[in-house]
Amino acid sequence: MNNSTSGPTTGSVRRVLQRQIMPLDRDVDVLPLYVDPDAAVLDADKYAVGGNKAAKELNWASLRQAVSSGETIHPDQIVDRHAVRVLQGDRLSFGSYFNAFPASYWRRWTVVDTVRLTVELRGRGAGVTVYKSMANGRSQRVDARQVDDGDTGTFVFELPLGPFADGGWYWYDVAAGDHDVVVNATWDAEVPADRAESGTVAVAITTMNRPDFCAKLLAQLGADDDVLALLDEVLVMEQGTRKVVDSADFPAAEKVLEGRLRIIEQGNLGGSGGYARGQLETVRAGVSTYALMMDDDVVCEPESLLRAVTFGDLARRPTIVGGHMFSLYSRSRLHSFGEIIQTWRWWWMSPEHVLPEWDFGARNLRSTRWLHRRVDVDFNGWFMCLIPRAVLDEIGLSLPIFIKWDDSEFGVRAKKAGYPTVTFPGAAVWHVPWTDKNDALDWQAFFHQRNRLVSALLHSPYPHGGRVVRESLNHSIAHLVSMQYSTVELRQQALEEVLAGPDTLHEVLPTRLAEVNAFRKQFSDAQLQADPDAFPPVRRKPTRRSHQELEVPTRRSQLITAALAPLRQLRPPRKLSRDFPETEIAAMDARWYRLARYDSAIVSMPDQTAAALYTRDPELFRDQARRIVQLHLELYRRWPELSAEYRAKLPQITSPEAWEETFRPWTGDPGDPA
């Protein structure tokens, strides 16, 4: 990807932007992300491209009515990392996630205005056709060439980026004639001479008790020679008790990284403490162009790193370049095509025209309109995120908030300073999806609540945070009527810590997790059991509603339940419910309006590994309800002064100097005695 040659214009060179790639391990589950044997059949929303509710419903309908023929290429057709064989008489499209060219992103954010596609065909009678799409997903034929004489043809297409203001991709299809054809392709561009050389990267990986996963990721990074050439250093912030150095895969990973690997052991300071250490080491070294934040439990497409660095090098201004996340369990399924902060609610979400997930194995890129509109984002998750060192130098490091909202707050902070974030198509990792986690109820509830409010105090444009205080109140009450008393208590503690101000954020970072875990264990809803027989059998007098209990109530019914549920909580519980649970509820059905009907229930967890016994406690309900109201009233009243205090102290809290003090117990640096 570093390849460059002199261009025809003085002071310019040609630089490779993207190469055709095929999966490293020939995994058939990911092949739809690389090549596509199916036709393009656009979905039904002809005029509205995901911009309203009706369009979203049509898009979901199109997913259910998938156009995939079920055909795929055989792994044996993969010649090598960059070449694939199209069989005699077949047609194969490279209008796929990893091989189409995201033209609108290059047009909007970089200095590139024309891209050159070079396609090499080895096979008599083969032909290539180039296409482009508009922001509404409609495709247009651009040009076509064919191998007329001989067995090989190399075809060059000069493709302007002008017509891609709002969205659109370029791609090519290859058809084989009477013989098989082998395809290879490269996208390059003429760029200013001072952009010829690639930037370099310090990789920051925070790990916690995932030694084998982390070691395999390290081996992936070192196994690709082009990626290795970009790496100044790979920093692994070891915060667990099961060490990556003890993995059987570690020696091989260490060897392929050729001296670039450094393991940094420190206490469990969460993701924000781990990534902040990597950021600090990068800033203090002053060598790398970028710091790459990467989770320890991902499988990486190595080409993604090359593409992200190239895009960052050619961006008009220093730009944070993030990758997408595909599911580790369903590898052609994308989770979020980009995320924003909805400022009135101060909550992360996909933009209105973006669906929260999409399976490319069910419906291809060329058949899905909404995937062609460019998505502008506020932040990118740190499962894979490339941050220019210049941005860290100016705006500081991560907030010291352990986990949750560190990446989103940083993106918003950078945007305020004039540094955009781009979630870049064609750069991705495979990761455990957040839909399979339990972070709204367990110990993470504390960090969700506290950090969301801290982030809103720092950046919300509204005098009292918009809807965030009211929504926090609503969520706490919903947990309360659901008998999730441990979650409510953690949310209360989070509020109290927010009200105490920003000065203790660094101080509590090493200890808060242990305190939260110890505290919540006193509540029955936090005592998980993997054995189904650990609970008493369900006994309850049958009710007339029985079969209707899993029906989703209407909006009117939910409002009535919301009004009456708190009153019901004050009544004494049914006597039988003290000894026997009244029902079992699956995690997917554990909504507040169902749980509020019962005096006790066995509720399974979203990760499907355990369940907990929820038991209604009127006395605890009264105490928690009183504190919920008091704390939210105080937060609303004090919002303006708290916001001013947090904003004033943000530069100090995120400074390298503040983080150096936090890391001092593990660095052995006594500091300045003065």
N, C-alpha and C positions, 0 to 999 in steps of 0.2 A: 504493500500500500504506500510505501515511501517513494515508489518509482517516480521520477520526474525527468523530463527532457526539455530542452530549449524550445520555446514557442516562436511563432513567426513575428510576434510583436516584441519590440525591444523592452527588456525588463520583465518578461513573462516566461513562464515555463508551463509544461503540461504535467499535471499531477493526477494519479489514479484516485478516483473517488470511491469506486465500488467494483468488486469482482464477482462474477458468477460463482456461487458456492453450492456445494452439496453437503449433506450431513456427514459428520465425521465417522459415525459408527453405523451408517446405512440403516438407521432405525426407521422402520416403515411407518411408525406412528407420527413422525415429524415430517415425512416426505411432503404432505400437503403445504407445508410452509416454504418449500423450496421449488417444487415443480407442480404443474397442474395439468392433468390429462383431460379435464372436463371442459365443456363449452361454457361460455359466459351467458347467463340468463339473468337479466336484472330483476331485482325484487319489485314488489308491486307499487311501492310509493313513488310513483313516477314524477310528481312535482314537489312533494314535501319530503325532504331528505332528513328524516329523524329529528326535525325541529319542533315537533309537537307530539301530543299524546297519541293521536291517531297514527302518525307515522311510526312511532315506536311500536305500537301494536302490530302494524303491518310488517315491520322488520322482524319482530318475534315470530309472526306467522310464517314469514319466509324461511326462518331458521327451522321451524317445525316441518315446513314443506321443502326439505332440502333438495337441491338440484344435483347433488353429488351422484354420479353414476356408480360409485363404488369401485371404479377402475383406479388403478395406480400403476406406477412403474415398478418393475422388479428391481430389488437392490442390486442385482448383478449388472444393471444398466449404468450404474454409477462407475465411471471409469477411474476417477480420482477426485480429489477435493474440489476441483474446478471444472471438471468435464463430465458430461453425461451422454449416453447413447440413446438416440431416438430410433426405434425399430422401424424397419421397412413398412411404409404405408401409414405410419402413425403421425400424429401431430401433438406437440407438447408445448404448453405455454409456460413462460417464465414470468407471467404476471402474478407473482406470488409474494408473500410477505418478505422473504429474504432476497428475492432476485428481481422484483420490480424496483424501479428507481423512483423515490419519493420526491418528484420534481418540485412540488409546491413548497416543501420545506427548504430546499436549496435556494429557491427563488426568494423566499421571504427573509431568510436569516443570514445568507452568505453573500460573498462577493462574486459568486459564479453566475454568469448569465447565459452560458451555452454549454451544453454537455455533449461529449462525443461518445457514441456507442460503437464499439468494434466487436463484431461477431465473426468467429472463425468456425467454418463448417468443413468437416472432413467426411465426404460422402457424395457420390455422384447423384445429381438431380435434386439435391436438397435445396430448400428455400427458407428464407427468413422474412417475416413480416413484422414491422414495428408499429406499435399502437400507442396512443395516449388517451387519457381519460380527462373528463371535465370534473368540476367539483361536485356535480350531481350524479357522477358515476357513469355517464354515457361515454362510450369509447369511440374513438375515431382512428381510422387507418392512416398512418403517416407515410410509410414507404415500404417497398418490398424488393428483395433481390433473390437471385437463384444461381446455383452453381451450374453453369451451362457447359463449360468445357473442363475436363479434368476431374480430379477427385477432391479438390480442395478449393475453397473460396473464402477470402477474408473481406468482409464488407464493413464499410465505415459510414456512419450516419451522424450528421451534425444536427443537433436537436436544440432549438432555443427554449429558454425557460420563461419567456415572456407571457405565454397564455395560461399561467398557473397561479394567478393571484390568490384565489380562494381555495384551491385544492387541485388534485390530479396527480397521476403517475405516468411514467413511461414504462413500457415493457416490450418484449418481443416473443413471437411464437415461431417455432421451427417445425417444418414438415419434411418428413423423409420420403424420397421417391421409391425407386426400385431397390435401393440399398439402404442399409442402416447408415445413420449419420451421427458423428460425434460433435458436440457443441461446446464451445468455450466462448466467454464474452467478458468484456471489460468496459467500464464507464470511466472516462477521464475528462479533464477540462483544462483550459488555459487559465492560469492564475498568476497573480503578481509574483515576481521573483522572490520577494521577501516572505512569501508564504510557501516556498518550495519545500522547506525542511519540516519534517514532522515534529510536533511537540513530544515531550516525554512525560512519563506517568509514574507516580508513586501510588501503588494500590494499598488501600486501607481495608482490612478485613477484621471485623470484630467476631470473635468466636467464644462460644460458651457451651462446653460439653458436647461438641459435635466433632470429635477428632477425625473420624474417617471421612466424613463429608468434606471437612475443611481441607484435609490432605489431598483428596481427589481433585478439588477445585484448584489447589496450588499446582498440581501436576498438569492440569489442563492449561493453565496460563503459561507454564514453562515449555509445554510440548510444541507450541506453535512458534516457529523461528521469527516470523514477522512480529508477533506480539512481544516476544522476548526482547527484540531489538528496541522496543519502545519503553521498556521497564527500567526505571532507575532503581526502584526498590519495591519489594512486596513486604508490607508490614502486617503482621498478624498480632492483633491485640488479644492475648490469651487471658480470659477472665474466668475460666472454669476450673474444675478439679480434675476432669478427664482431659489430659493434655494432648494437643495435636502432635507433639513430638513423640508420643507413645503409640501413635497409629502405625500399623504395619505398612501403610502406604506413604508414610512421611519420608523415609530415606530416598525413595525414588523421586518424590516431589522436590526435595531439597537439592538433589543432584541436577535435575533438569533446569532449575532456576539459576544455576551457575553463580552462586554467591550473592544473589540479589535478595535473598530471603532473610528477614529479621523477625524473630519472635520477641514480643514485648509482653512480659507478665505483669499484671496489675490486678487489683481487686475488682469485683464485679460492679462496674460503674454503668452498666447498661449499654445500649446501643449508642446513646449520645456520648457517654464517656469513652467508649471504644473508638468511635469515629473521630471524636475531638482529639484523641491522642494521635491518630493518624494524620489529622489535619495539622496539628501542632508540629509534629515531626517534619512534615512537608514544608511548612512555612519556615521553620528554623533552619532546615537544610538549604533552602533557597535555590534548589537545583531543578526540580521538576516543573514542567509547565502546568500539569494538572495533578490533582489528587482524585483517585477513583474510589468512591465508597462502594463496597460490595459485601453482601451477606455471605455468611459461611456455609449456608445450606442451599446453595444454588448450583445448577448445572449451567455452564456458560457456553454460548456460541462464540468462540474466540474472535471470529471476524467482527463481532459487535464492537469490541474494543477498538479495533483498527478504524472502523467506520465512525465511531464516536469521536476519536481523536482527530481524524481528518475533517469532520464537520466542524469541530471546535476550532481547529487551526484556520479554517476558511470563513468562520463567522465574522460578521461585520464588527461586532464588539465582543468582549469576553462573554461567553455564553455557557451556562450549565447545560450539559447534554446528558439526558437520561435515556435509559433503555426501557423497553416494555417487559412485562412479566407474563410468561406462559405457565400453565399449571404443570407441576411435576408429575401429577397423576393422570392427567388427560392432556397429552403434550401438544396437541394442535389447538388447544383452547386458550384464548387470550383473555387475560383479566385486566380490563381497563385500557383504553386507547389513549388515555390522558386524563389528568385530574386538575380540578380547580378548587378554590375556596369560595363557597357561597357566603358572601360577606354578611348578609343579614342574619343568617343562622350561625355563621362562623363554623362551617362544617365542610369537610372534604367531600367531593362528589365528582362524577363525570359530567362534562358539559351536556346540555339538553339534547344535543343531536348524537350523543355517543352512548352506545349500549354498554352496560357494565361488564359483559363478557361476550365472547364470540368464538365459535368453533370453526376454524378454517377447514377442518376435515369434513364438515357438513355443508358449508357454503363458501365458495372460493372468493377471493378478493375481487375479482372482476365482475362477480355477480351481486355484489353488495354495495349499494349506493353510498351509505353513510361513511364507509371506510375511505372514500375518495376526497371528502372534505377535510381540509387541514384543521388540526386540532391545536389550539393555542392553550397553554397550561400555565398554572401558577407555581407548580412544584413537581418534583419527581421523587418517587420513593428511593431510599438509599440501598435497595437491593442491587441496583446498578446505577450509579450516578457519577458523572465526570464533572468535577468542579475546578475551574481555572484557579491557579494559585493566586492570581491577581485579585480575584474576588475575595478569597480568604484574607488576603493582606488588607483589604479595604473594610470589609464589613464584619470581620471576626470569625470565630469558630462556632460550633454548635452550641445551642442552649444546654445548660447542665440539667436536663430533665429526665434522665435515665432512658426511658423509651416513650414512643408515641409523640407525634407532633414536632419532633426535632427536625425531620426532613422538610415538612411542609412549612414550618416557621422560617427555616433558612431560605426556602425558595421565595417566600413572600418578602422577607427582608432584602434579599438580593434584587428582587424586582423593583422595590422601592428605590434602591440605589442605582437603578438603570441597567441591571444585568438580568437578561431574560433566561428562562428555562425552556428548553425544547425537549419534548419526549419524542425521540427520533425513530421513525419506522425503519426496520431492518437491523436494529440493535436490541438484543433481548437476552434474557436468562429464563431458565425454568426454575420455579420456586413453589414451595408449598403454598397454596392459595389461602388468603385470609378467611375465606368462607368456611374453612374447615377448622377454624380456631375458636376459642372460647373467651376472647379477651374483653368482652363487654361485662362479664359476670365475675371472673376470677380476680386475682390480685392486680391484674392490669387495669381494672376499673378505676383504681386510685389514680393511676397515671393518665388514663384517658381524660378523666374529669379535670384534674389539676392542670394538665398541660394544655388542654383545649382552652381553658379560661385564661391561663397565662398568655397564650398566643393571641387570644382575642384582646386582652388588655393591651398588648403590645401593638396590635395592628388594626383592630376594628375601626372603621371610619365613623362609627355611630357613637353618640355621647354616652350611652349606657350599654353598648355592646350589641345593639339591635335586638334580636330575639334570643340571644344566647342564654341570658339569665332565666327567662321564662321557660325555655326549652329544657334547661338544666333542672328546673323545678318540676316540670312535667315528667321528665325521665326518672327523677328520684321518687316521685309518688308512684309511678308505674312499677318500679322495683319494689316499693314498699307494699303495695296491695298484692304483689306477686309472691310475697313471703321471702324475698331475697334480701334478708336483713343484713347479711355480711356485705353485700354490694352497697346497700344504702349507707352503712357505717363508713365504708371506704370513701364513698363520695362526700360524706360529711367531713371526714378528715382532710380530704383534698381541698374542700372549700375553706376550711380553717387555715390551711397552709397558704392558700392564695391570699387570704385576707391578712396574713402576717407579713406580706411583702416579699420582695425579691432577694433580700440579703442572705437568706438561709439556703438558697438553691444549691450552691456548691457544698455547703456544710453537710447537708443531709444526703447528698448523692451516694456515699458509700454504705449508708445504714438503712435507708428508707425501705428497701425491698424486704429485708429481714424483719423489720418492725411490722410491715403490712402483713406479711405471711403469718407471723406469730399471732397477731391480733385477730385475724379473720377465722382462725381455727376454732374459736370458741362458739361459732355459730353452726347450727346443724346443716344449713344450706351450703356451707363450705366444706363439709366433711364428706368427701367422695368415697364411694365404694365401687370396686370393680366387680365384686361378686353379687349377682342378683339376689341370692339367698341371704344377703346380709341384712335385708329389710324385712319387717313383718309382712305377712300377706295382706293384700288389698281387701278391705271390707267396707261396704257402704250400702246404705239402703237405696234400692233402685229409684231413679227419678223418671218422670214422664219425658224429659228431654233427651235422655240416653243417646240415641243415634244422631242427634243434632249437635252433640257437643263439639265436634270437629268442624262444623260449618263456620265459615268466616262471617261474623255479624256485619250488618249494614253500618254505615256511618252513623245513622241515628241511634242504632242499638249500642254502638261503642260509646257515644256521648252519654247515653243514659247510664251505662255501666260505669263510666268514669265518674259520674256524679254520685252514684249510689255505693260504689265499691268501698270508699273510705268509711261510710257509715256502717256498712256491714262488718268492717274490721273491728268495730268497737263491741260487737256482741260476743258473748262467751262462745268458744268453739264447741262443736258437737262432741259429746263425751267419747264416742267410739273412735273419733279421729285422733285421740291422744295415744291410743294403743295400736291402731291400725291405719295405714295410709288409705285415703279415700279413692285414689286413682293412680295410675301410671301415665305419664305424659312424655311423649317423644320430644326431643330437643326442637325439632322443626315445628311442633305444635305448641310450644311453651310460650304463648303470648299472654300478656298481662290480663286480657279480658277473659281468658280461660282459667288461668291460675287463681284469679280473684274469686272464683266460685267455691273454692275448696278450703277446708280447714287443714288438710295435710295432703301431700302428693309426693310420689317418687318421680323425679324429673331427670332424664338423661342429659348428658352434656353434649355440646355440638361435635366434639371430637370422637364421640361414640365409645370412649374407653371406660366410662364410669357414670354413676348416677348419684344423686343426693336426695335426702329426705327434707322436704319443705314442710314446716309446721307453723301454723298461724299463732301469733302471740299478741293478744290485744294490748297488754301493758307495754311491751316493747314498741308496738305500733304507735301508741300515744306519744311516747318519749321521742321516737324518731320523727314523727310528723311535726311535733313542736319545733324541733331543732332544724328540720328542713326549711320551715317557713322563716324562722329567725335568721338563719344564715343567708338565705337568698334575699331577704329584705335588706340585710346589711350589705351584701355584695352590690345590690342595685344602688343603694344610697351612696356607697363609697366609690363606685366605679370611676368617676372622673379623677379623683385624687389618686386612686390606685393605678389607673392607667398612666397618669403623668409620672408617677414614681417608677413604674416598670420601664417606661420608655426612656427616662433619664438615665437609668442604670444599665440599660441593655449593652452599650459599648463596653462598659467595665466588666459585666458578667461574662460576655463572650470573648473577651480579650485573651490572647496567648498568655499574658501574665497571670490572669486569674486561673486559667487551666493549669499552668505550671505549678501553682500553689496546691491545687487539688491533687495533682499527680505526685507531689513531693514524697509521700510515704513509700512510693514504689520506685522513684528515680534515685533515691539516696543522695539527692542534692540538698545540702543543708541550707542553701539559699544565702541571701545577703544578711549577715548578722546585724547590720544596721537597721 
